[in-house]
């Protein structure tokens, strides 16, 4: 983006067309936001739509600029229409951002020979960016996917570390659980991005060896995450085991730390190209841990030994997955080919519906995007009136502040408002210092280029820093064009404060999207996703054989719905205290849902990876009762029929468990029965608690 903007301005200025160079740079700037990874066809369509929308918004705004009232109403209407594009998802929201930014920048005074000429060079600048972006994409697409894989591996390693902390440290358990939920949400987003990047972009041309290898890495990372979720979730019991058998847990902790370390090395390989170490230390530590457990077999209570053995079994599978990951990394290094059937994996892509039906269905106040668009357009109207009647210079900076920091929900908008103000003040202070120390246009130009690169590079990770560097960029550009640099700094700060103030008022009073009004459906879908995952586990336990695609899809859906629930809980935590009447109950419900998914993953992993006996009638009754409790948590107003006496099933399971405790069976059956007993009773308790929390949340609604 910086290359396109700077080369456009420098090239055309050299021939005496600075204004047209600025217009071309604006075109590149407006095309850039919609340049997202993923489906290649959607990527190009998004950029082309952003260019067309930017040109049309510029033409309409500039041609009506001489008629204040007509212009104001038209701009307000356009602001609503453009921002409403966000109903079609994230990519569409960035196309809408380009359109809104073009509408706002049409107020800036970049003189050209004519309006159409200015718009024409915005079009040329956008197409120029698209061309350069395509060249970059051709040479660096692999790097982009590598970086996504590296970030996913890093987040997965952090998640593994969280699981270890939950078992090791009871004092910080609540804080660690919150961190784990946030990591799960971030991983869901990364997984969706990678599915899109690895599967849809090659739909027509087929998968290359490089893409196959990276898809295998992605699949392995998903499996590692599921295994990480499969750790025992009864942390109090794990803590008692740790106190009773500390020597074994010393070895287990070292094994878990090494798994984490090697996964981070895998991340370093994809992000920085660092060659990972051999897995010798990890294999040796697994052997040490197994020997340690075998050495105390006769000294430990039978059931504790079975639990520790099952725990180690999960870590043994993690080591196996790590070996698979490093084999694929080796294939990437040597460029060896791999085979992979990919047609079925395309079903994992979450499709985006671009139909007219979505557009019309959201034209009401129940739609968050509709209310956001209405709120934004009304604040546009107020901002234009303030700028006109109070004769503010550079008043369009108020509009830029609106479109940059305003989001559909209150919490994110509040956080971005704070960061925007802080970043603007820091950037303005830095700009004052620069203007005092230097007066050379060359220095201003170099600093503008450096600042814009740093500013836009930091947008996703450090918004305060991004706002500071972008503020420096804007002021340096104006310092090149105008000698009144100090007044520019003043306008920038004042207009940012005004825009931020309007955003705060608008988000609180103008049709706010408080989370408690939308949580019921998110909660319901999360419960049903867990229920469906349990049904798939139940089906597979009966049928055995090859793992069906429906199982994997149900697992993915359960992860995604939990991520949505976690995100909603996090958004509510950022809202005013008066709108958090039942935040604690929602947080507890989210934690229970996360624990249930973890337990389901543990049950499913054991059944998938171990030889098991036929599913018993007791197992069927337990799963049916757990599903009944979850259904009851959804249909609180309607009692779900209970077939048979579940109390008898509990008694039967306890009796069977007592028989097995007395050693009246073989070791393999004892392992299976112990884990199934632990997980079924734990899942049932969780389902009952989830129903109870659902009743509390329903009553507060």
Secondary structure in CASP SS format (residue, H / E / C, confidence):
PFRMAT SS
TARGET T0000
AUTHOR 0000-0000-0000
METHOD secondary structure of the structure
MODEL  1
X C 1.00
X H 1.00
X H 1.00
X H 1.00
X H 1.00
X H 1.00
X H 1.00
X H 1.00
X H 1.00
X H 1.00
X H 1.00
X H 1.00
X H 1.00
X H 1.00
X C 1.00
X C 1.00
X C 1.00
X H 1.00
X H 1.00
X H 1.00
X H 1.00
X H 1.00
X H 1.00
X H 1.00
X H 1.00
X H 1.00
X H 1.00
X H 1.00
X H 1.00
X H 1.00
X H 1.00
X H 1.00
X C 1.00
X C 1.00
X C 1.00
X C 1.00
X C 1.00
X C 1.00
X C 1.00
X H 1.00
X H 1.00
X H 1.00
X H 1.00
X H 1.00
X H 1.00
X H 1.00
X H 1.00
X H 1.00
X H 1.00
X H 1.00
X H 1.00
X H 1.00
X H 1.00
X H 1.00
X H 1.00
X H 1.00
X H 1.00
X H 1.00
X H 1.00
X H 1.00
X H 1.00
X H 1.00
X H 1.00
X C 1.00
X C 1.00
X C 1.00
X C 1.00
X H 1.00
X H 1.00
X H 1.00
X H 1.00
X H 1.00
X H 1.00
X H 1.00
X H 1.00
X H 1.00
X H 1.00
X H 1.00
X H 1.00
X H 1.00
X H 1.00
X H 1.00
X H 1.00
X H 1.00
X H 1.00
X H 1.00
X H 1.00
X H 1.00
X C 1.00
X H 1.00
X H 1.00
X H 1.00
X H 1.00
X H 1.00
X H 1.00
X H 1.00
X H 1.00
X H 1.00
X H 1.00
X H 1.00
X H 1.00
X H 1.00
X H 1.00
X H 1.00
X H 1.00
X C 1.00
X C 1.00
X C 1.00
X C 1.00
X C 1.00
X C 1.00
X C 1.00
X C 1.00
X C 1.00
X H 1.00
X H 1.00
X H 1.00
X H 1.00
X H 1.00
X H 1.00
X H 1.00
X H 1.00
X H 1.00
X H 1.00
X H 1.00
X H 1.00
X H 1.00
X H 1.00
X H 1.00
X H 1.00
X H 1.00
X H 1.00
X H 1.00
X H 1.00
X H 1.00
X H 1.00
X H 1.00
X H 1.00
X H 1.00
X H 1.00
X H 1.00
X H 1.00
X H 1.00
X H 1.00
X H 1.00
X H 1.00
X H 1.00
X H 1.00
X H 1.00
X H 1.00
X H 1.00
X H 1.00
X H 1.00
X H 1.00
X H 1.00
X H 1.00
X H 1.00
X H 1.00
X H 1.00
X H 1.00
X H 1.00
X H 1.00
X H 1.00
X H 1.00
X H 1.00
X H 1.00
X H 1.00
X H 1.00
X C 1.00
X C 1.00
X C 1.00
X C 1.00
X H 1.00
X H 1.00
X H 1.00
X H 1.00
X H 1.00
X H 1.00
X H 1.00
X H 1.00
X H 1.00
X H 1.00
X H 1.00
X H 1.00
X H 1.00
X H 1.00
X H 1.00
X H 1.00
X H 1.00
X H 1.00
X H 1.00
X H 1.00
X H 1.00
X H 1.00
X H 1.00
X H 1.00
X H 1.00
X H 1.00
X H 1.00
X H 1.00
X C 1.00
X C 1.00
X C 1.00
X C 1.00
X C 1.00
X C 1.00
X C 1.00
X C 1.00
X H 1.00
X H 1.00
X H 1.00
X H 1.00
X H 1.00
X H 1.00
X H 1.00
X H 1.00
X H 1.00
X H 1.00
X H 1.00
X H 1.00
X H 1.00
X H 1.00
X H 1.00
X H 1.00
X H 1.00
X H 1.00
X H 1.00
X H 1.00
X H 1.00
X C 1.00
X C 1.00
X C 1.00
X C 1.00
X C 1.00
X H 1.00
X H 1.00
X H 1.00
X H 1.00
X H 1.00
X H 1.00
X H 1.00
X H 1.00
X H 1.00
X H 1.00
X C 1.00
X H 1.00
X H 1.00
X H 1.00
X H 1.00
X H 1.00
X H 1.00
X H 1.00
X H 1.00
X H 1.00
X H 1.00
X H 1.00
X H 1.00
X H 1.00
X H 1.00
X H 1.00
X H 1.00
X H 1.00
X H 1.00
X H 1.00
X H 1.00
X H 1.00
X H 1.00
X H 1.00
X H 1.00
X H 1.00
X H 1.00
X H 1.00
X C 1.00
X C 1.00
X C 1.00
X C 1.00
X C 1.00
X C 1.00
X C 1.00
X H 1.00
X H 1.00
X H 1.00
X H 1.00
X H 1.00
X H 1.00
X H 1.00
X H 1.00
X H 1.00
X H 1.00
X H 1.00
X H 1.00
X H 1.00
X H 1.00
X H 1.00
X H 1.00
X C 1.00
X H 1.00
X H 1.00
X H 1.00
X C 1.00
X C 1.00
X H 1.00
X H 1.00
X H 1.00
X H 1.00
X H 1.00
X H 1.00
X H 1.00
X H 1.00
X H 1.00
X H 1.00
X H 1.00
X H 1.00
X H 1.00
X H 1.00
X H 1.00
X H 1.00
X H 1.00
X H 1.00
X H 1.00
X H 1.00
X H 1.00
X H 1.00
X H 1.00
X H 1.00
X H 1.00
X H 1.00
X H 1.00
X H 1.00
X H 1.00
X H 1.00
X H 1.00
X H 1.00
X H 1.00
X C 1.00
X C 1.00
X C 1.00
X C 1.00
X C 1.00
X C 1.00
X C 1.00
X C 1.00
X C 1.00
X H 1.00
X H 1.00
X H 1.00
X H 1.00
X H 1.00
X C 1.00
X C 1.00
X C 1.00
X C 1.00
X C 1.00
X C 1.00
X C 1.00
X H 1.00
X H 1.00
X H 1.00
X H 1.00
X H 1.00
X H 1.00
X C 1.00
X C 1.00
X C 1.00
X C 1.00
X C 1.00
X C 1.00
X H 1.00
X H 1.00
X H 1.00
X H 1.00
X H 1.00
X H 1.00
X H 1.00
X H 1.00
X H 1.00
X H 1.00
X H 1.00
X H 1.00
X H 1.00
X H 1.00
X H 1.00
X H 1.00
X H 1.00
X H 1.00
X H 1.00
X H 1.00
X H 1.00
X H 1.00
X C 1.00
X C 1.00
X C 1.00
X C 1.00
X C 1.00
X C 1.00
X H 1.00
X H 1.00
X H 1.00
X H 1.00
X H 1.00
X H 1.00
X H 1.00
X H 1.00
X H 1.00
X H 1.00
X C 1.00
X C 1.00
X C 1.00
X C 1.00
X H 1.00
X H 1.00
X H 1.00
X H 1.00
X H 1.00
X H 1.00
X H 1.00
X H 1.00
X H 1.00
X H 1.00
X H 1.00
X H 1.00
X H 1.00
X H 1.00
X H 1.00
X H 1.00
X H 1.00
X H 1.00
X H 1.00
X H 1.00
X H 1.00
X H 1.00
X H 1.00
X H 1.00
X H 1.00
X H 1.00
X H 1.00
X H 1.00
X C 1.00
X C 1.00
X C 1.00
X H 1.00
X H 1.00
X H 1.00
X H 1.00
X H 1.00
X H 1.00
X H 1.00
X H 1.00
X H 1.00
X H 1.00
X H 1.00
X H 1.00
X H 1.00
X H 1.00
X H 1.00
X H 1.00
X H 1.00
X C 1.00
X C 1.00
X C 1.00
X C 1.00
X C 1.00
X H 1.00
X H 1.00
X H 1.00
X H 1.00
X H 1.00
X H 1.00
X H 1.00
X H 1.00
X H 1.00
X H 1.00
X H 1.00
X H 1.00
X H 1.00
X H 1.00
X H 1.00
X H 1.00
X H 1.00
X H 1.00
X H 1.00
X C 1.00
X C 1.00
X C 1.00
X H 1.00
X H 1.00
X H 1.00
X H 1.00
X H 1.00
X H 1.00
X H 1.00
X H 1.00
X H 1.00
X H 1.00
X H 1.00
X H 1.00
X H 1.00
X H 1.00
X H 1.00
X H 1.00
X H 1.00
X H 1.00
X H 1.00
X H 1.00
X H 1.00
X H 1.00
X H 1.00
X H 1.00
X H 1.00
X C 1.00
X C 1.00
X C 1.00
X C 1.00
X C 1.00
X H 1.00
X H 1.00
X H 1.00
X C 1.00
X H 1.00
X H 1.00
X H 1.00
X H 1.00
X H 1.00
X H 1.00
X H 1.00
X H 1.00
X H 1.00
X H 1.00
X H 1.00
X H 1.00
X H 1.00
X H 1.00
X H 1.00
X H 1.00
X H 1.00
X H 1.00
X H 1.00
X H 1.00
X H 1.00
X H 1.00
X H 1.00
X H 1.00
X H 1.00
X C 1.00
X C 1.00
X C 1.00
X C 1.00
X C 1.00
X H 1.00
X H 1.00
X H 1.00
X H 1.00
X H 1.00
X H 1.00
X H 1.00
X H 1.00
X H 1.00
X H 1.00
X H 1.00
X H 1.00
X H 1.00
X H 1.00
X H 1.00
X H 1.00
X H 1.00
X H 1.00
X H 1.00
X H 1.00
X H 1.00
X H 1.00
X H 1.00
X H 1.00
X H 1.00
X C 1.00
X C 1.00
X C 1.00
X H 1.00
X H 1.00
X H 1.00
X C 1.00
X C 1.00
X C 1.00
X H 1.00
X H 1.00
X H 1.00
X H 1.00
X H 1.00
X H 1.00
X H 1.00
X H 1.00
X H 1.00
X H 1.00
X H 1.00
X H 1.00
X H 1.00
X H 1.00
X H 1.00
X H 1.00
X H 1.00
X H 1.00
X H 1.00
X H 1.00
X H 1.00
X H 1.00
X H 1.00
X H 1.00
X H 1.00
X H 1.00
X H 1.00
X C 1.00
X C 1.00
X C 1.00
X C 1.00
X C 1.00
X C 1.00
X C 1.00
X H 1.00
X H 1.00
X H 1.00
X H 1.00
X H 1.00
X H 1.00
X H 1.00
X H 1.00
X H 1.00
X H 1.00
X H 1.00
X H 1.00
X H 1.00
X H 1.00
X H 1.00
X H 1.00
X H 1.00
X H 1.00
X C 1.00
X C 1.00
X C 1.00
X C 1.00
X C 1.00
X C 1.00
X C 1.00
X C 1.00
X C 1.00
X C 1.00
X C 1.00
X H 1.00
X H 1.00
X H 1.00
X H 1.00
X H 1.00
X H 1.00
X H 1.00
X H 1.00
X H 1.00
X H 1.00
X H 1.00
X H 1.00
X H 1.00
X H 1.00
X H 1.00
X H 1.00
X C 1.00
X C 1.00
X C 1.00
X C 1.00
X C 1.00
X H 1.00
X H 1.00
X H 1.00
X H 1.00
X H 1.00
X H 1.00
X H 1.00
X H 1.00
X H 1.00
X H 1.00
X H 1.00
X H 1.00
X H 1.00
X H 1.00
X H 1.00
X H 1.00
X H 1.00
X H 1.00
X H 1.00
X H 1.00
X H 1.00
X H 1.00
X H 1.00
X H 1.00
X H 1.00
X H 1.00
X H 1.00
X H 1.00
X H 1.00
X H 1.00
X H 1.00
X H 1.00
X H 1.00
X H 1.00
X C 1.00
END
